[in-house]
Amino acid sequence: MITAGGFVATVLMLLFSVALNLYVDKIGRCDQVYGQPVVVLMLWLYVTGLTMLIGTEINAVLARMAEERKGVEFVQEEGQPN
């Protein structure tokens, strides 16, 4: 099953990966600065994690909206009995 958050996160990650690739190929000077490839990798990992968090947040908001609409509690608060 494909969720809205998963789809958005995948699209954002693909768009950012393409943009970062274009930047490194056309504008970035990775061969002239020591450590630049490591910085590019760290930036890619950071944004990948950020897109996953955005997708997860979208799924959480949609689940809460469904709870309110149907009157059913999908996600229980911590400390509440079953």
Backbone as JSON Lines, residues from 0, in Angstrom:
{"i":0,"aa":"M","n":[0.84,-1.18,0.0],"ca":[0.0,0.0,0.0],"c":[0.88,1.24,0.0]}
{"i":1,"aa":"I","n":[0.61,2.14,-0.9],"ca":[1.37,3.39,-1.01],"c":[0.64,4.46,-0.21]}
{"i":2,"aa":"T","n":[1.36,5.11,0.71],"ca":[0.76,6.19,1.48],"c":[1.13,7.52,0.85]}
{"i":3,"aa":"A","n":[0.35,8.54,1.19],"ca":[0.61,9.88,0.64],"c":[1.96,10.4,1.1]}
{"i":4,"aa":"G","n":[2.29,10.18,2.36],"ca":[3.57,10.65,2.88],"c":[4.75,9.95,2.24]}
{"i":5,"aa":"G","n":[4.61,8.66,2.0],"ca":[5.68,7.92,1.32],"c":[5.88,8.39,-0.1]}
{"i":6,"aa":"F","n":[4.79,8.67,-0.78],"ca":[4.88,9.17,-2.15],"c":[5.55,10.54,-2.19]}
{"i":7,"aa":"V","n":[5.12,11.44,-1.3],"ca":[5.69,12.79,-1.26],"c":[7.17,12.72,-0.91]}
{"i":8,"aa":"A","n":[7.54,11.9,0.07],"ca":[8.94,11.77,0.46],"c":[9.78,11.23,-0.7]}
{"i":9,"aa":"T","n":[9.26,10.27,-1.43],"ca":[10.0,9.71,-2.56],"c":[10.21,10.74,-3.65]}
{"i":10,"aa":"V","n":[9.16,11.49,-3.97],"ca":[9.26,12.52,-5.01],"c":[10.25,13.61,-4.58]}
{"i":11,"aa":"L","n":[10.15,14.07,-3.33],"ca":[11.07,15.08,-2.85],"c":[12.52,14.6,-2.87]}
{"i":12,"aa":"M","n":[12.74,13.35,-2.49],"ca":[14.09,12.82,-2.48],"c":[14.64,12.71,-3.9]}
{"i":13,"aa":"L","n":[13.81,12.29,-4.84],"ca":[14.26,12.22,-6.23],"c":[14.58,13.6,-6.77]}
{"i":14,"aa":"L","n":[13.72,14.58,-6.5],"ca":[13.96,15.94,-6.98],"c":[15.24,16.52,-6.38]}
{"i":15,"aa":"F","n":[15.44,16.33,-5.09],"ca":[16.65,16.86,-4.47],"c":[17.9,16.14,-4.98]}
{"i":16,"aa":"S","n":[17.82,14.84,-5.19],"ca":[18.98,14.11,-5.69],"c":[19.38,14.58,-7.08]}
{"i":17,"aa":"V","n":[18.39,14.82,-7.93],"ca":[18.68,15.33,-9.27],"c":[19.28,16.73,-9.19]}
{"i":18,"aa":"A","n":[18.69,17.59,-8.34],"ca":[19.2,18.96,-8.2],"c":[20.62,18.96,-7.65]}
{"i":19,"aa":"L","n":[20.9,18.13,-6.66],"ca":[22.25,18.07,-6.09],"c":[23.24,17.52,-7.11]}
{"i":20,"aa":"N","n":[22.82,16.53,-7.89],"ca":[23.68,15.98,-8.93],"c":[24.02,17.05,-9.97]}
{"i":21,"aa":"L","n":[23.02,17.81,-10.4],"ca":[23.27,18.88,-11.36],"c":[24.2,19.94,-10.78]}
{"i":22,"aa":"Y","n":[24.0,20.28,-9.53],"ca":[24.85,21.27,-8.89],"c":[26.3,20.81,-8.83]}
{"i":23,"aa":"V","n":[26.51,19.57,-8.42],"ca":[27.87,19.05,-8.29],"c":[28.53,18.94,-9.66]}
{"i":24,"aa":"D","n":[27.79,18.52,-10.68],"ca":[28.36,18.36,-12.01],"c":[28.65,19.7,-12.69]}
{"i":25,"aa":"K","n":[27.76,20.67,-12.56],"ca":[27.87,21.91,-13.34],"c":[28.51,23.06,-12.56]}
{"i":26,"aa":"I","n":[28.18,23.2,-11.29],"ca":[28.59,24.4,-10.55],"c":[29.65,24.09,-9.5]}
{"i":27,"aa":"G","n":[29.45,23.0,-8.77],"ca":[30.35,22.67,-7.66],"c":[31.75,22.36,-8.13]}
{"i":28,"aa":"R","n":[32.72,22.65,-7.28],"ca":[34.12,22.39,-7.61],"c":[34.67,21.37,-6.6]}
{"i":29,"aa":"C","n":[34.16,20.14,-6.7],"ca":[34.54,19.09,-5.75],"c":[36.0,18.7,-5.89]}
{"i":30,"aa":"D","n":[36.58,18.86,-7.07],"ca":[37.96,18.45,-7.27],"c":[38.96,19.47,-6.74]}
{"i":31,"aa":"Q","n":[38.52,20.7,-6.47],"ca":[39.44,21.75,-6.03],"c":[39.47,21.95,-4.52]}
{"i":32,"aa":"V","n":[38.45,21.47,-3.83],"ca":[38.37,21.68,-2.39],"c":[38.48,20.34,-1.68]}
{"i":33,"aa":"Y","n":[39.42,20.23,-0.76],"ca":[39.6,18.98,-0.03],"c":[38.41,18.75,0.9]}
{"i":34,"aa":"G","n":[37.83,17.58,0.86],"ca":[36.71,17.25,1.72],"c":[35.35,17.59,1.15]}
{"i":35,"aa":"Q","n":[35.31,18.2,-0.01],"ca":[34.02,18.6,-0.6],"c":[33.11,17.4,-0.87]}
{"i":36,"aa":"P","n":[33.61,16.27,-1.39],"ca":[32.7,15.12,-1.6],"c":[32.06,14.64,-0.3]}
{"i":37,"aa":"V","n":[32.78,14.73,0.8],"ca":[32.21,14.32,2.09],"c":[31.09,15.26,2.48]}
{"i":38,"aa":"V","n":[31.26,16.56,2.23],"ca":[30.23,17.54,2.54],"c":[28.99,17.3,1.68]}
{"i":39,"aa":"V","n":[29.18,16.98,0.42],"ca":[28.05,16.69,-0.47],"c":[27.3,15.46,0.01]}
{"i":40,"aa":"L","n":[28.02,14.42,0.42],"ca":[27.39,13.21,0.93],"c":[26.61,13.51,2.21]}
{"i":41,"aa":"M","n":[27.2,14.29,3.11],"ca":[26.51,14.64,4.35],"c":[25.25,15.46,4.07]}
{"i":42,"aa":"L","n":[25.32,16.37,3.11],"ca":[24.15,17.16,2.74],"c":[23.06,16.27,2.17]}
{"i":43,"aa":"W","n":[23.44,15.31,1.33],"ca":[22.45,14.4,0.75],"c":[21.8,13.54,1.83]}
{"i":44,"aa":"L","n":[22.61,13.04,2.78],"ca":[22.04,12.24,3.87],"c":[21.11,13.07,4.75]}
{"i":45,"aa":"Y","n":[21.49,14.31,5.01],"ca":[20.65,15.19,5.83],"c":[19.29,15.43,5.17]}
{"i":46,"aa":"V","n":[19.3,15.75,3.89],"ca":[18.04,16.04,3.2],"c":[17.23,14.77,3.01]}
{"i":47,"aa":"T","n":[17.87,13.62,2.84],"ca":[17.15,12.36,2.76],"c":[16.39,12.1,4.06]}
{"i":48,"aa":"G","n":[17.05,12.31,5.19],"ca":[16.37,12.17,6.48],"c":[15.25,13.17,6.64]}
{"i":49,"aa":"L","n":[15.47,14.39,6.19],"ca":[14.44,15.43,6.28],"c":[13.21,15.07,5.44]}
{"i":50,"aa":"T","n":[13.42,14.53,4.26],"ca":[12.28,14.14,3.43],"c":[11.52,12.98,4.06]}
{"i":51,"aa":"M","n":[12.22,12.08,4.72],"ca":[11.53,10.98,5.42],"c":[10.69,11.52,6.57]}
{"i":52,"aa":"L","n":[11.21,12.5,7.29],"ca":[10.43,13.12,8.37],"c":[9.21,13.85,7.84]}
{"i":53,"aa":"I","n":[9.35,14.52,6.71],"ca":[8.22,15.21,6.1],"c":[7.15,14.21,5.7]}
{"i":54,"aa":"G","n":[7.55,13.11,5.09],"ca":[6.59,12.07,4.7],"c":[5.9,11.45,5.89]}
{"i":55,"aa":"T","n":[6.65,11.21,6.96],"ca":[6.06,10.66,8.18],"c":[5.07,11.63,8.79]}
{"i":56,"aa":"E","n":[5.4,12.9,8.79],"ca":[4.49,13.91,9.34],"c":[3.21,14.0,8.52]}
{"i":57,"aa":"I","n":[3.32,13.9,7.21],"ca":[2.12,13.91,6.36],"c":[1.23,12.72,6.7]}
{"i":58,"aa":"N","n":[1.83,11.54,6.88],"ca":[1.04,10.36,7.25],"c":[0.38,10.53,8.61]}
{"i":59,"aa":"A","n":[1.09,11.13,9.56],"ca":[0.52,11.33,10.9],"c":[-0.66,12.3,10.85]}
{"i":60,"aa":"V","n":[-0.52,13.37,10.1],"ca":[-1.62,14.35,9.99],"c":[-2.83,13.7,9.33]}
{"i":61,"aa":"L","n":[-2.61,12.92,8.29],"ca":[-3.73,12.26,7.62],"c":[-4.4,11.24,8.54]}
{"i":62,"aa":"A","n":[-3.62,10.54,9.36],"ca":[-4.2,9.58,10.31],"c":[-5.04,10.29,11.35]}
{"i":63,"aa":"R","n":[-4.55,11.42,11.86],"ca":[-5.33,12.2,12.84],"c":[-6.62,12.74,12.22]}
{"i":64,"aa":"M","n":[-6.56,13.17,10.98],"ca":[-7.77,13.66,10.31],"c":[-8.78,12.54,10.15]}
{"i":65,"aa":"A","n":[-8.3,11.33,9.81],"ca":[-9.19,10.18,9.67],"c":[-9.8,9.81,11.01]}
{"i":66,"aa":"E","n":[-9.0,9.91,12.09],"ca":[-9.53,9.64,13.43],"c":[-10.67,10.57,13.77]}
{"i":67,"aa":"E","n":[-10.46,11.85,13.53],"ca":[-11.49,12.84,13.85],"c":[-12.74,12.65,13.01]}
{"i":68,"aa":"R","n":[-12.55,12.31,11.75],"ca":[-13.68,12.15,10.84],"c":[-14.52,10.92,11.21]}
{"i":69,"aa":"K","n":[-13.85,9.81,11.56],"ca":[-14.56,8.57,11.84],"c":[-14.88,8.38,13.32]}
{"i":70,"aa":"G","n":[-14.22,9.15,14.18],"ca":[-14.46,8.99,15.61],"c":[-13.79,7.77,16.2]}
{"i":71,"aa":"V","n":[-12.8,7.23,15.51],"ca":[-12.07,6.06,15.96],"c":[-10.65,6.49,16.3]}
{"i":72,"aa":"E","n":[-10.07,5.89,17.35],"ca":[-8.72,6.25,17.75],"c":[-7.73,5.23,17.19]}
{"i":73,"aa":"F","n":[-6.97,5.62,16.15],"ca":[-5.98,4.75,15.54],"c":[-4.69,4.72,16.34]}
{"i":74,"aa":"V","n":[-4.28,5.88,16.83],"ca":[-3.03,6.01,17.57],"c":[-3.37,6.36,19.0]}
{"i":75,"aa":"Q","n":[-2.91,5.54,19.94],"ca":[-3.18,5.79,21.34],"c":[-2.06,6.61,21.95]}
{"i":76,"aa":"E","n":[-2.44,7.51,22.88],"ca":[-1.47,8.29,23.61],"c":[-0.69,7.38,24.57]}
{"i":77,"aa":"E","n":[0.53,7.76,24.9],"ca":[1.31,6.97,25.86],"c":[0.68,7.01,27.23]}
{"i":78,"aa":"G","n":[0.68,5.89,27.89],"ca":[0.16,5.82,29.24],"c":[-1.33,5.52,29.32]}
{"i":79,"aa":"Q","n":[-2.02,5.47,28.17],"ca":[-3.44,5.14,28.2],"c":[-3.61,3.62,28.19]}
{"i":80,"aa":"P","n":[-4.56,3.12,28.95],"ca":[-4.81,1.66,28.9],"c":[-5.47,1.27,27.59]}
{"i":81,"aa":"N","n":[-5.26,0.02,27.18],"ca":[-5.86,-0.47,25.92],"c":[-7.32,-0.61,26.01]}
